[in-house]
C-alpha cells in the first residue's frame, strides 16, 4: 500500500513512498532543502530525499534545436555531460569483468562481443531505433552466455539482463518528441559516472530539454536503483510551455541515496499523466 502526499499550497508537488513504513522516518531523512512546484519526488524511503530546484533560463532565448545540437558537439570536448557517453544504467563493463573472473566455463567470445556492442553504442548518435537494436543484441549475447554460467557468474549476468530491461522500459516511457540532450549528473563541475561514488552527497542533474514537436510541457526524470535493481528515488523536473524547436536548460539538485548503485535519466512528455504523478505498481 502506498501513500502519496500533495502539498496544500501547490498541487504540482507530489511524492509517493515506496515503503509505507518509511513515512515515520521522513523527518529524520529530510535534507532541509525545498522542492519547488515543478519538481516531483518519488522515494522508496521518504518524500523528502533532499532536492532543490535549479533555475531555468528564459524560454525566449531564441535558440533552436539545431543550435543546441551544435553546442552539444562542442561540449563533448569539455567536462560537461556528453550524448555519446554510455548511460550509467548500461555501463555494465565492471559486471562483465567480474563474470570473466568468476565463470567456470569459457565465455570469452560472448564477453568480447558484449564489450564490442557497448563500445558501438557509445559511438552512435542518440537515435532511438539504432541504439535500441544494440541493446537487444547485447541482451541476446547475455542470454546465450547464461546458458553456460552458474553460481555468482550467472547472478551477475542476470543483473545485467535486469538493467537492460529497465533501460528498455525507461525508453518506452520516454517522449518521442522531447529529448534530454547532454543529460547527466555533475559533482563540483565534474561528471558523475557512478552513483556509488557519491552516495549521500548532493549532486546536480543537468540536461537540455529539446522539443522537436508541437508545443507541450516536458520533464526530465532521474531514477536511482539499488543493488537488487529496485528504484529507491525518482525525481522529475518539469518544464512548461516548450515551443517547437525550443530548448530548456534544466538544473536540479538532489541527494544521492545511500543504497544507490546506478541511475538512469529519461525525457518525458509531461502532458502524459504517467510523467507527472510518479505512480508505480
C-alpha positions as a Markdown table, in Angstrom:
| # | Residue | x | y | z |
|---|---|---|---|---|
| 1 | Unk | 0.0 | 0.0 | 0.0 |
| 2 | Unk | 1.4 | 3.4 | -1.0 |
| 3 | Unk | 0.9 | 6.8 | 0.4 |
| 4 | Unk | 1.0 | 10.0 | -1.5 |
| 5 | Unk | 1.3 | 13.5 | -0.1 |
| 6 | Unk | 0.2 | 16.5 | -2.1 |
| 7 | Unk | 1.2 | 19.9 | -0.6 |
| 8 | Unk | -1.6 | 22.2 | 0.4 |
| 9 | Unk | -0.2 | 25.2 | -1.4 |
| 10 | Unk | 0.8 | 23.7 | -4.7 |
| 11 | Unk | -0.8 | 20.7 | -6.5 |
| 12 | Unk | 2.2 | 20.2 | -8.7 |
| 13 | Unk | 4.4 | 18.9 | -5.9 |
| 14 | Unk | 3.7 | 15.2 | -5.3 |
| 15 | Unk | 5.6 | 12.4 | -3.7 |
| 16 | Unk | 4.9 | 8.7 | -3.2 |
| 17 | Unk | 6.5 | 6.5 | -0.6 |
| 18 | Unk | 7.7 | 3.0 | -1.9 |
| 19 | Unk | 7.8 | 1.7 | 1.7 |
| 20 | Unk | 4.7 | 2.6 | 3.7 |
| 21 | Unk | 6.6 | 2.3 | 7.0 |
| 22 | Unk | 9.1 | 4.9 | 5.8 |
| 23 | Unk | 6.8 | 7.8 | 6.5 |
| 24 | Unk | 7.7 | 7.5 | 10.1 |
| 25 | Unk | 11.3 | 8.2 | 9.2 |
| 26 | Unk | 10.8 | 11.0 | 6.7 |
| 27 | Unk | 11.5 | 13.9 | 9.1 |
| 28 | Unk | 14.9 | 12.3 | 10.0 |
| 29 | Unk | 15.9 | 12.0 | 6.4 |
| 30 | Unk | 15.0 | 15.4 | 5.0 |
| 31 | Unk | 17.9 | 17.4 | 3.9 |
| 32 | Unk | 16.3 | 20.8 | 4.7 |
| 33 | Unk | 16.2 | 21.8 | 1.0 |
| 34 | Unk | 13.0 | 22.9 | -0.5 |
| 35 | Unk | 11.3 | 21.2 | -3.6 |
| 36 | Unk | 9.6 | 23.7 | -5.8 |
| 37 | Unk | 6.2 | 23.2 | -7.6 |
| 38 | Unk | 7.9 | 21.9 | -10.8 |
| 39 | Unk | 9.6 | 19.0 | -9.2 |
| 40 | Unk | 8.1 | 15.6 | -8.3 |
| 41 | Unk | 10.0 | 13.4 | -5.9 |
| 42 | Unk | 9.2 | 9.7 | -5.5 |
| 43 | Unk | 11.1 | 7.8 | -2.9 |
| 44 | Unk | 11.1 | 4.3 | -1.6 |
| 45 | Unk | 12.1 | 5.7 | 1.8 |
| 46 | Unk | 10.7 | 9.2 | 2.1 |
| 47 | Unk | 9.3 | 12.0 | 0.1 |
| 48 | Unk | 11.9 | 14.5 | 1.5 |
| 49 | Unk | 15.0 | 12.9 | 0.0 |
| 50 | Unk | 16.7 | 16.2 | -0.4 |
| 51 | Unk | 16.0 | 18.0 | -3.7 |
| 52 | Unk | 16.3 | 21.6 | -4.5 |
| 53 | Unk | 15.0 | 23.1 | -7.8 |
| 54 | Unk | 17.5 | 24.6 | -10.1 |
| 55 | Unk | 17.0 | 27.6 | -12.2 |
| 56 | Unk | 15.9 | 27.6 | -15.9 |
| 57 | Unk | 16.9 | 30.2 | -18.4 |
| 58 | Unk | 14.4 | 32.4 | -20.2 |
| 59 | Unk | 12.5 | 30.1 | -22.6 |
| 60 | Unk | 12.5 | 33.0 | -25.1 |
| 61 | Unk | 16.3 | 33.0 | -25.5 |
| 62 | Unk | 15.8 | 32.2 | -29.3 |
| 63 | Unk | 17.9 | 29.1 | -29.5 |
| 64 | Unk | 16.8 | 26.4 | -31.8 |
| 65 | Unk | 17.2 | 22.6 | -31.6 |
| 66 | Unk | 19.9 | 22.8 | -34.4 |
| 67 | Unk | 21.8 | 25.4 | -32.4 |
| 68 | Unk | 21.6 | 23.2 | -29.3 |
| 69 | Unk | 22.9 | 20.2 | -31.3 |
| 70 | Unk | 25.9 | 22.3 | -32.5 |
| 71 | Unk | 26.6 | 23.5 | -29.0 |
| 72 | Unk | 26.4 | 19.9 | -27.7 |
| 73 | Unk | 29.0 | 18.8 | -30.2 |
| 74 | Unk | 31.4 | 21.4 | -28.8 |
| 75 | Unk | 30.5 | 20.4 | -25.3 |
| 76 | Unk | 31.7 | 16.9 | -26.0 |
| 77 | Unk | 35.2 | 18.2 | -25.7 |
| 78 | Unk | 34.6 | 19.7 | -22.3 |
| 79 | Unk | 33.9 | 18.3 | -18.9 |
| 80 | Unk | 30.1 | 18.5 | -19.4 |
| 81 | Unk | 27.8 | 15.5 | -19.9 |
| 82 | Unk | 28.0 | 14.2 | -23.5 |
| 83 | Unk | 25.4 | 12.4 | -25.5 |
| 84 | Unk | 27.8 | 9.8 | -26.8 |
| 85 | Unk | 28.8 | 8.6 | -23.3 |
| 86 | Unk | 27.5 | 5.2 | -22.2 |
| 87 | Unk | 24.5 | 5.8 | -20.0 |
| 88 | Unk | 25.3 | 4.7 | -16.4 |
| 89 | Unk | 22.4 | 2.2 | -16.4 |
| 90 | Unk | 24.1 | 0.4 | -19.4 |
| 91 | Unk | 27.6 | 0.7 | -18.1 |
| 92 | Unk | 27.9 | -3.0 | -17.1 |
| 93 | Unk | 31.5 | -3.4 | -18.0 |
| 94 | Unk | 32.5 | -4.0 | -14.4 |
| 95 | Unk | 30.0 | -6.8 | -14.2 |
| 96 | Unk | 31.4 | -8.3 | -17.4 |
| 97 | Unk | 34.9 | -8.2 | -15.9 |
| 98 | Unk | 33.6 | -10.0 | -12.8 |
| 99 | Unk | 31.9 | -12.6 | -14.9 |
| 100 | Unk | 35.2 | -13.2 | -16.6 |
| 101 | Unk | 36.9 | -13.8 | -13.3 |
| 102 | Unk | 34.1 | -15.9 | -11.8 |
| 103 | Unk | 32.9 | -18.0 | -14.7 |
| 104 | Unk | 33.7 | -21.8 | -14.6 |
| 105 | Unk | 33.2 | -22.0 | -18.4 |
| 106 | Unk | 34.8 | -20.3 | -21.3 |
| 107 | Unk | 32.5 | -17.4 | -22.3 |
| 108 | Unk | 35.3 | -15.2 | -23.6 |
| 109 | Unk | 33.7 | -14.9 | -27.0 |
| 110 | Unk | 30.4 | -13.6 | -25.6 |
| 111 | Unk | 32.2 | -11.2 | -23.2 |
| 112 | Unk | 34.2 | -9.8 | -26.1 |
| 113 | Unk | 31.0 | -9.4 | -28.2 |
| 114 | Unk | 29.1 | -7.7 | -25.4 |
| 115 | Unk | 32.0 | -5.2 | -24.8 |
| 116 | Unk | 32.2 | -4.5 | -28.6 |
| 117 | Unk | 28.4 | -3.8 | -28.7 |
| 118 | Unk | 28.7 | -1.4 | -25.7 |
| 119 | Unk | 31.6 | 0.4 | -27.5 |
| 120 | Unk | 29.5 | 0.6 | -30.6 |
| 121 | Unk | 26.6 | 2.1 | -28.6 |
| 122 | Unk | 28.9 | 4.9 | -27.4 |
| 123 | Unk | 30.0 | 5.7 | -30.9 |
| 124 | Unk | 26.5 | 6.0 | -32.4 |
| 125 | Unk | 24.4 | 9.2 | -32.4 |
| 126 | Unk | 21.4 | 9.2 | -30.0 |
| 127 | Unk | 18.9 | 7.7 | -32.4 |
| 128 | Unk | 16.5 | 5.5 | -30.5 |
| 129 | Unk | 15.9 | 2.8 | -33.1 |
| 130 | Unk | 19.7 | 2.4 | -33.8 |
| 131 | Unk | 20.7 | 2.3 | -30.1 |
| 132 | Unk | 17.7 | 0.1 | -29.2 |
| 133 | Unk | 18.8 | -2.6 | -31.6 |
| 134 | Unk | 22.2 | -2.6 | -30.0 |
| 135 | Unk | 20.7 | -3.1 | -26.5 |
| 136 | Unk | 18.6 | -6.0 | -27.9 |
| 137 | Unk | 21.8 | -7.5 | -29.4 |
| 138 | Unk | 23.6 | -7.2 | -26.0 |
| 139 | Unk | 20.7 | -8.9 | -24.3 |
| 140 | Unk | 20.9 | -11.7 | -26.8 |
| 141 | Unk | 24.6 | -12.2 | -26.0 |
| 142 | Unk | 23.9 | -12.3 | -22.3 |
| 143 | Unk | 21.1 | -14.8 | -22.7 |
| 144 | Unk | 23.4 | -17.0 | -24.7 |
| 145 | Unk | 26.2 | -16.6 | -22.1 |
| 146 | Unk | 23.9 | -17.6 | -19.2 |
| 147 | Unk | 23.4 | -21.0 | -20.7 |
| 148 | Unk | 27.0 | -21.8 | -19.8 |
| 149 | Unk | 27.2 | -19.9 | -16.4 |
| 150 | Unk | 26.3 | -20.9 | -12.9 |
| 151 | Unk | 26.6 | -19.6 | -9.4 |
| 152 | Unk | 27.9 | -16.0 | -8.9 |
| 153 | Unk | 28.7 | -15.5 | -12.5 |
| 154 | Unk | 25.2 | -16.4 | -13.6 |
| 155 | Unk | 23.8 | -14.0 | -10.9 |
| 156 | Unk | 25.9 | -11.2 | -12.3 |
| 157 | Unk | 24.7 | -11.9 | -15.8 |
| 158 | Unk | 21.1 | -11.9 | -14.5 |
| 159 | Unk | 21.8 | -8.5 | -13.1 |
| 160 | Unk | 22.9 | -7.3 | -16.5 |
| 161 | Unk | 19.7 | -8.6 | -18.0 |
| 162 | Unk | 17.7 | -6.7 | -15.4 |
| 163 | Unk | 19.5 | -3.4 | -16.2 |
| 164 | Unk | 18.9 | -3.8 | -19.9 |
| 165 | Unk | 15.2 | -4.4 | -19.3 |
| 166 | Unk | 15.0 | -1.3 | -17.0 |
| 167 | Unk | 16.7 | 0.7 | -19.8 |
| 168 | Unk | 14.2 | -0.5 | -22.3 |
| 169 | Unk | 11.2 | 0.2 | -20.0 |
| 170 | Unk | 12.5 | 3.7 | -19.4 |
| 171 | Unk | 12.8 | 4.4 | -23.1 |
| 172 | Unk | 9.3 | 3.1 | -23.7 |
| 173 | Unk | 8.1 | 5.7 | -21.2 |
| 174 | Unk | 10.2 | 8.4 | -22.9 |
| 175 | Unk | 8.7 | 11.0 | -25.2 |
| 176 | Unk | 9.1 | 10.7 | -28.9 |
| 177 | Unk | 9.5 | 14.4 | -29.4 |
| 178 | Unk | 11.0 | 15.7 | -26.2 |
| 179 | Unk | 14.7 | 14.7 | -25.7 |
| 180 | Unk | 17.1 | 15.2 | -22.8 |
| 181 | Unk | 20.3 | 16.3 | -24.5 |
| 182 | Unk | 23.6 | 16.0 | -22.6 |
| 183 | Unk | 21.8 | 14.6 | -19.6 |
| 184 | Unk | 23.9 | 13.5 | -16.6 |
| 185 | Unk | 24.9 | 14.2 | -13.0 |
| 186 | Unk | 27.7 | 16.6 | -12.0 |
| 187 | Unk | 29.6 | 17.0 | -8.7 |
| 188 | Unk | 31.7 | 20.1 | -8.2 |
| 189 | Unk | 31.7 | 20.6 | -12.0 |
| 190 | Unk | 32.8 | 17.1 | -12.9 |
| 191 | Unk | 30.8 | 14.3 | -14.4 |
| 192 | Unk | 29.4 | 11.6 | -12.0 |
| 193 | Unk | 29.9 | 8.3 | -13.7 |
| 194 | Unk | 29.0 | 6.1 | -10.7 |
| 195 | Unk | 26.2 | 6.6 | -8.2 |
| 196 | Unk | 28.2 | 4.5 | -5.7 |
| 197 | Unk | 31.0 | 7.1 | -5.7 |
| 198 | Unk | 28.7 | 9.9 | -4.5 |
| 199 | Unk | 26.3 | 8.1 | -2.1 |
| 200 | Unk | 24.8 | 10.5 | 0.4 |
| 201 | Unk | 26.2 | 13.6 | -1.4 |
| 202 | Unk | 24.3 | 16.4 | -3.1 |
| 203 | Unk | 24.8 | 16.4 | -6.9 |
| 204 | Unk | 23.3 | 18.3 | -9.8 |
| 205 | Unk | 21.2 | 16.8 | -12.6 |
| 206 | Unk | 21.9 | 18.7 | -15.8 |
| 207 | Unk | 20.2 | 18.4 | -19.1 |
| 208 | Unk | 18.8 | 20.3 | -22.1 |
| 209 | Unk | 15.2 | 19.6 | -22.9 |
| 210 | Unk | 14.8 | 19.8 | -26.7 |
| 211 | Unk | 11.2 | 19.9 | -28.1 |
| 212 | Unk | 11.0 | 18.6 | -31.7 |
| 213 | Unk | 7.2 | 18.5 | -31.8 |
| 214 | Unk | 4.2 | 20.7 | -31.1 |
| 215 | Unk | 4.0 | 23.0 | -28.0 |
| 216 | Unk | 3.9 | 20.9 | -24.8 |
| 217 | Unk | 5.3 | 20.5 | -21.3 |
| 218 | Unk | 8.3 | 18.3 | -20.8 |
| 219 | Unk | 10.1 | 16.7 | -17.9 |
| 220 | Unk | 13.5 | 15.2 | -17.1 |
| 221 | Unk | 13.2 | 12.0 | -14.9 |
| 222 | Unk | 16.1 | 10.8 | -12.8 |
| 223 | Unk | 15.9 | 7.4 | -11.1 |
| 224 | Unk | 18.3 | 5.7 | -8.7 |
| 225 | Unk | 18.4 | 1.9 | -8.3 |
| 226 | Unk | 19.8 | -0.3 | -5.6 |
| 227 | Unk | 21.9 | -3.5 | -6.0 |
| 228 | Unk | 18.7 | -5.5 | -6.4 |
| 229 | Unk | 17.7 | -3.3 | -9.4 |
| 230 | Unk | 14.8 | -1.8 | -7.4 |
| 231 | Unk | 14.1 | 2.0 | -7.7 |
| 232 | Unk | 14.9 | 3.9 | -4.4 |
| 233 | Unk | 14.5 | 7.5 | -5.5 |
| 234 | Unk | 12.9 | 9.2 | -8.5 |
| 235 | Unk | 13.0 | 12.9 | -9.2 |
| 236 | Unk | 11.1 | 14.5 | -12.1 |
| 237 | Unk | 11.9 | 18.1 | -13.1 |
| 238 | Unk | 9.0 | 19.6 | -15.1 |
| 239 | Unk | 9.4 | 22.4 | -17.6 |
| 240 | Unk | 6.2 | 24.1 | -19.0 |
| 241 | Unk | 5.4 | 25.7 | -22.4 |
| 242 | Unk | 8.1 | 24.2 | -24.6 |
| 243 | Unk | 7.7 | 25.7 | -28.0 |
| 244 | Unk | 8.5 | 23.8 | -31.3 |
| 245 | Unk | 12.3 | 23.6 | -31.7 |
| 246 | Unk | 12.6 | 25.1 | -28.2 |
| 247 | Unk | 15.2 | 24.0 | -25.7 |
| 248 | Unk | 15.4 | 24.5 | -22.0 |
| 249 | Unk | 18.3 | 24.1 | -19.6 |
| 250 | Unk | 17.4 | 22.0 | -16.6 |
| 251 | Unk | 19.4 | 22.1 | -13.4 |
| 252 | Unk | 18.2 | 20.1 | -10.3 |
| 253 | Unk | 20.0 | 19.4 | -7.0 |
| 254 | Unk | 19.4 | 16.0 | -5.5 |
| 255 | Unk | 20.9 | 14.0 | -2.7 |
| 256 | Unk | 22.1 | 10.5 | -3.8 |
| 257 | Unk | 20.5 | 7.7 | -1.7 |
| 258 | Unk | 23.0 | 5.7 | 0.4 |
| 259 | Unk | 21.9 | 2.5 | -1.3 |
| 260 | Unk | 22.2 | 3.8 | -4.9 |
| 261 | Unk | 24.1 | 1.5 | -7.3 |
| 262 | Unk | 23.3 | 3.2 | -10.6 |
| 263 | Unk | 20.9 | 5.7 | -12.1 |
| 264 | Unk | 19.0 | 6.5 | -15.3 |
| 265 | Unk | 17.8 | 9.7 | -16.9 |
| 266 | Unk | 15.0 | 10.0 | -19.4 |
| 267 | Unk | 12.9 | 12.8 | -21.0 |
| 268 | Unk | 9.1 | 12.6 | -20.7 |
| 269 | Unk | 6.1 | 14.3 | -22.3 |
| 270 | Unk | 4.6 | 15.9 | -19.2 |
| 271 | Unk | 1.1 | 16.1 | -20.8 |
| 272 | Unk | 1.1 | 12.3 | -20.1 |
| 273 | Unk | -0.2 | 11.6 | -16.6 |
| 274 | Unk | 2.4 | 9.0 | -16.1 |
| 275 | Unk | 5.0 | 11.7 | -16.4 |
| 276 | Unk | 3.6 | 13.8 | -13.7 |
| 277 | Unk | 2.3 | 11.5 | -10.9 |
| 278 | Unk | 5.3 | 9.2 | -10.4 |
| 279 | Unk | 2.9 | 6.3 | -9.9 |
| 280 | Unk | 4.3 | 2.8 | -9.6 |
| 281 | Unk | 2.6 | -0.5 | -9.2 |
